[in-house]
Amino acid sequence: MGEELKQAAMEWFERGDRDIETAQLLYDEQGYTDMIAYHIQQAIEKYLKGYLVLKGQRPPRVHELDTLLNIVSKAEPDLYSRYIDLCEKATRYYFEERYPPGLPAGYSREEIKADLDLAWQLVKAIRAKARL
């Protein structure tokens, strides 16, 4: 794998780290669950796109995590079954709950904690597979 690809992937992963760490900080500080959900989605998106970059693929300009996971799973099939439910749910966090009309979504802290824990697992799995 070329140094340019590694560097480009690292930039995606570093931005994803900022999102997952922000989600964790918001959770730990009793932050708004809709904002935690947003950062969960962003972290996963950046990690999936970073993995594609690492493999020499141009990531599609989409926010649907299930679409991205499907592409990544061609190289890493074990990720699909473990994280597809999370990716589908986190995509809804991005699209369905982000904009008016209506009040911001209010997810339970238990639901968000479970999704945050799974997101951390996915981030760590991608990092391990990327070997960076």
TAGI-V221883 format. One record per helix or strand of 3 or more residues. SS is the DSSP state (alpha for helix, beta for strand). FROM is the first residue (numbers start at 1). TO is the last residue. If there is no record, write none. Layout:
BEGIN
<<SS,FROM,TO> <SS,FROM,TO>>
END
This chain:
BEGIN
<<alpha,3,28> <alpha,33,54> <alpha,65,72> <alpha,77,95> <alpha,109,130>>
END
